[in-house]
Amino acid sequence: MQKGAIISAFCELHGTNLESIFGRIKKVGKYL
């Protein structure tokens, strides 16, 4: 549920940079 909230928050702040955001999430996911 936290990931969904974080993703939605990023979408609201950076709706035009979804690709870069998901790329960052994937990188962070490796550490998690």
PDB file of N, CA, C and O in Angstrom, chain B, residues numbered from 101:
ATOM      1  N   MET B 101       0.835  -1.200   0.000  1.00  0.00           N
ATOM      2  CA  MET B 101       0.000   0.000   0.000  1.00  0.00           C
ATOM      3  C   MET B 101       0.875   1.257   0.000  1.00  0.00           C
ATOM      4  O   MET B 101       0.504   2.268  -0.597  1.00  0.00           O
ATOM      5  N   GLN B 102       2.027   1.200   0.663  1.00  0.00           N
ATOM      6  CA  GLN B 102       2.917   2.362   0.711  1.00  0.00           C
ATOM      7  C   GLN B 102       3.435   2.690  -0.688  1.00  0.00           C
ATOM      8  O   GLN B 102       3.523   3.860  -1.060  1.00  0.00           O
ATOM      9  N   LYS B 103       3.776   1.662  -1.459  1.00  0.00           N
ATOM     10  CA  LYS B 103       4.289   1.901  -2.813  1.00  0.00           C
ATOM     11  C   LYS B 103       3.240   2.621  -3.649  1.00  0.00           C
ATOM     12  O   LYS B 103       3.565   3.555  -4.383  1.00  0.00           O
ATOM     13  N   GLY B 104       1.986   2.193  -3.544  1.00  0.00           N
ATOM     14  CA  GLY B 104       0.917   2.835  -4.311  1.00  0.00           C
ATOM     15  C   GLY B 104       0.781   4.297  -3.936  1.00  0.00           C
ATOM     16  O   GLY B 104       0.610   5.154  -4.804  1.00  0.00           O
ATOM     17  N   ALA B 105       0.856   4.588  -2.637  1.00  0.00           N
ATOM     18  CA  ALA B 105       0.728   5.974  -2.178  1.00  0.00           C
ATOM     19  C   ALA B 105       1.902   6.803  -2.677  1.00  0.00           C
ATOM     20  O   ALA B 105       1.726   7.945  -3.102  1.00  0.00           O
ATOM     21  N   ILE B 106       3.092   6.231  -2.627  1.00  0.00           N
ATOM     22  CA  ILE B 106       4.289   6.949  -3.091  1.00  0.00           C
ATOM     23  C   ILE B 106       4.191   7.208  -4.591  1.00  0.00           C
ATOM     24  O   ILE B 106       4.489   8.306  -5.062  1.00  0.00           O
ATOM     25  N   ILE B 107       3.773   6.189  -5.334  1.00  0.00           N
ATOM     26  CA  ILE B 107       3.665   6.345  -6.792  1.00  0.00           C
ATOM     27  C   ILE B 107       2.639   7.420  -7.128  1.00  0.00           C
ATOM     28  O   ILE B 107       2.892   8.270  -7.981  1.00  0.00           O
ATOM     29  N   SER B 108       1.481   7.390  -6.465  1.00  0.00           N
ATOM     30  CA  SER B 108       0.439   8.382  -6.736  1.00  0.00           C
ATOM     31  C   SER B 108       0.932   9.777  -6.382  1.00  0.00           C
ATOM     32  O   SER B 108       0.622  10.746  -7.075  1.00  0.00           O
ATOM     33  N   ALA B 109       1.706   9.878  -5.295  1.00  0.00           N
ATOM     34  CA  ALA B 109       2.239  11.186  -4.895  1.00  0.00           C
ATOM     35  C   ALA B 109       3.207  11.699  -5.957  1.00  0.00           C
ATOM     36  O   ALA B 109       3.170  12.878  -6.310  1.00  0.00           O
ATOM     37  N   PHE B 110       4.072  10.823  -6.469  1.00  0.00           N
ATOM     38  CA  PHE B 110       5.014  11.236  -7.509  1.00  0.00           C
ATOM     39  C   PHE B 110       4.262  11.621  -8.776  1.00  0.00           C
ATOM     40  O   PHE B 110       4.643  12.571  -9.461  1.00  0.00           O
ATOM     41  N   CYS B 111       3.183  10.882  -9.094  1.00  0.00           N
ATOM     42  CA  CYS B 111       2.405  11.193 -10.293  1.00  0.00           C
ATOM     43  C   CYS B 111       1.818  12.593 -10.178  1.00  0.00           C
ATOM     44  O   CYS B 111       1.776  13.337 -11.158  1.00  0.00           O
ATOM     45  N   GLU B 112       1.367  12.949  -8.984  1.00  0.00           N
ATOM     46  CA  GLU B 112       0.772  14.272  -8.798  1.00  0.00           C
ATOM     47  C   GLU B 112       1.832  15.360  -8.935  1.00  0.00           C
ATOM     48  O   GLU B 112       1.574  16.420  -9.505  1.00  0.00           O
ATOM     49  N   LEU B 113       3.036  15.088  -8.403  1.00  0.00           N
ATOM     50  CA  LEU B 113       4.094  16.102  -8.429  1.00  0.00           C
ATOM     51  C   LEU B 113       4.795  16.155  -9.782  1.00  0.00           C
ATOM     52  O   LEU B 113       5.149  17.234 -10.258  1.00  0.00           O
ATOM     53  N   HIS B 114       4.997  14.995 -10.400  1.00  0.00           N
ATOM     54  CA  HIS B 114       5.749  14.944 -11.663  1.00  0.00           C
ATOM     55  C   HIS B 114       4.990  14.085 -12.679  1.00  0.00           C
ATOM     56  O   HIS B 114       5.490  13.053 -13.129  1.00  0.00           O
ATOM     57  N   GLY B 115       3.806  14.513 -13.026  1.00  0.00           N
ATOM     58  CA  GLY B 115       2.974  13.728 -13.942  1.00  0.00           C
ATOM     59  C   GLY B 115       3.610  13.546 -15.313  1.00  0.00           C
ATOM     60  O   GLY B 115       3.256  12.615 -16.036  1.00  0.00           O
ATOM     61  N   THR B 116       4.544  14.420 -15.683  1.00  0.00           N
ATOM     62  CA  THR B 116       5.117  14.346 -17.025  1.00  0.00           C
ATOM     63  C   THR B 116       6.379  13.498 -17.060  1.00  0.00           C
ATOM     64  O   THR B 116       6.906  13.218 -18.137  1.00  0.00           O
ATOM     65  N   ASN B 117       6.871  13.084 -15.890  1.00  0.00           N
ATOM     66  CA  ASN B 117       8.132  12.327 -15.855  1.00  0.00           C
ATOM     67  C   ASN B 117       7.912  10.938 -15.251  1.00  0.00           C
ATOM     68  O   ASN B 117       8.708  10.474 -14.434  1.00  0.00           O
ATOM     69  N   LEU B 118       6.826  10.282 -15.662  1.00  0.00           N
ATOM     70  CA  LEU B 118       6.508   8.976 -15.076  1.00  0.00           C
ATOM     71  C   LEU B 118       7.628   7.973 -15.338  1.00  0.00           C
ATOM     72  O   LEU B 118       7.974   7.181 -14.462  1.00  0.00           O
ATOM     73  N   GLU B 119       8.191   8.008 -16.542  1.00  0.00           N
ATOM     74  CA  GLU B 119       9.217   7.017 -16.880  1.00  0.00           C
ATOM     75  C   GLU B 119      10.420   7.136 -15.956  1.00  0.00           C
ATOM     76  O   GLU B 119      10.910   6.135 -15.433  1.00  0.00           O
ATOM     77  N   SER B 120      10.894   8.359 -15.757  1.00  0.00           N
ATOM     78  CA  SER B 120      12.064   8.548 -14.892  1.00  0.00           C
ATOM     79  C   SER B 120      11.727   8.183 -13.459  1.00  0.00           C
ATOM     80  O   SER B 120      12.564   7.659 -12.723  1.00  0.00           O
ATOM     81  N   ILE B 121      10.474   8.470 -13.065  1.00  0.00           N
ATOM     82  CA  ILE B 121      10.058   8.164 -11.692  1.00  0.00           C
ATOM     83  C   ILE B 121      10.050   6.649 -11.476  1.00  0.00           C
ATOM     84  O   ILE B 121      10.576   6.155 -10.479  1.00  0.00           O
ATOM     85  N   PHE B 122       9.448   5.918 -12.417  1.00  0.00           N
ATOM     86  CA  PHE B 122       9.411   4.465 -12.264  1.00  0.00           C
ATOM     87  C   PHE B 122      10.823   3.898 -12.280  1.00  0.00           C
ATOM     88  O   PHE B 122      11.109   2.914 -11.596  1.00  0.00           O
ATOM     89  N   GLY B 123      11.701   4.513 -13.055  1.00  0.00           N
ATOM     90  CA  GLY B 123      13.096   4.066 -13.075  1.00  0.00           C
ATOM     91  C   GLY B 123      13.723   4.225 -11.702  1.00  0.00           C
ATOM     92  O   GLY B 123      14.462   3.354 -11.243  1.00  0.00           O
ATOM     93  N   ARG B 124      13.424   5.352 -11.041  1.00  0.00           N
ATOM     94  CA  ARG B 124      13.977   5.576  -9.705  1.00  0.00           C
ATOM     95  C   ARG B 124      13.379   4.577  -8.729  1.00  0.00           C
ATOM     96  O   ARG B 124      14.082   4.051  -7.865  1.00  0.00           O
ATOM     97  N   ILE B 125      12.075   4.311  -8.864  1.00  0.00           N
ATOM     98  CA  ILE B 125      11.408   3.370  -7.957  1.00  0.00           C
ATOM     99  C   ILE B 125      12.050   1.987  -8.103  1.00  0.00           C
ATOM    100  O   ILE B 125      12.269   1.288  -7.114  1.00  0.00           O
ATOM    101  N   LYS B 126      12.347   1.603  -9.343  1.00  0.00           N
ATOM    102  CA  LYS B 126      12.971   0.297  -9.565  1.00  0.00           C
ATOM    103  C   LYS B 126      14.340   0.252  -8.902  1.00  0.00           C
ATOM    104  O   LYS B 126      14.707  -0.757  -8.300  1.00  0.00           O
ATOM    105  N   LYS B 127      15.102   1.347  -9.011  1.00  0.00           N
ATOM    106  CA  LYS B 127      16.430   1.389  -8.389  1.00  0.00           C
ATOM    107  C   LYS B 127      16.295   1.304  -6.878  1.00  0.00           C
ATOM    108  O   LYS B 127      17.053   0.588  -6.224  1.00  0.00           O
ATOM    109  N   VAL B 128      15.336   2.030  -6.322  1.00  0.00           N
ATOM    110  CA  VAL B 128      15.127   2.006  -4.873  1.00  0.00           C
ATOM    111  C   VAL B 128      14.649   0.624  -4.451  1.00  0.00           C
ATOM    112  O   VAL B 128      15.022   0.134  -3.385  1.00  0.00           O
ATOM    113  N   GLY B 129      13.820  -0.009  -5.289  1.00  0.00           N
ATOM    114  CA  GLY B 129      13.300  -1.333  -4.968  1.00  0.00           C
ATOM    115  C   GLY B 129      14.415  -2.350  -4.790  1.00  0.00           C
ATOM    116  O   GLY B 129      14.280  -3.290  -4.006  1.00  0.00           O
ATOM    117  N   LYS B 130      15.517  -2.168  -5.513  1.00  0.00           N
ATOM    118  CA  LYS B 130      16.641  -3.097  -5.376  1.00  0.00           C
ATOM    119  C   LYS B 130      17.216  -3.034  -3.966  1.00  0.00           C
ATOM    120  O   LYS B 130      17.638  -4.050  -3.414  1.00  0.00           O
ATOM    121  N   TYR B 131      17.229  -1.828  -3.383  1.00  0.00           N
ATOM    122  CA  TYR B 131      17.778  -1.677  -2.029  1.00  0.00           C
ATOM    123  C   TYR B 131      16.774  -2.155  -0.988  1.00  0.00           C
ATOM    124  O   TYR B 131      17.155  -2.555   0.113  1.00  0.00           O
ATOM    125  N   LEU B 132      15.477  -2.112  -1.342  1.00  0.00           N
ATOM    126  CA  LEU B 132      14.451  -2.578  -0.402  1.00  0.00           C
ATOM    127  C   LEU B 132      14.299  -4.081  -0.561  1.00  0.00           C
ATOM    128  O   LEU B 132      13.487  -4.696   0.131  1.00  0.00           O
TER     129      LEU B 132
END
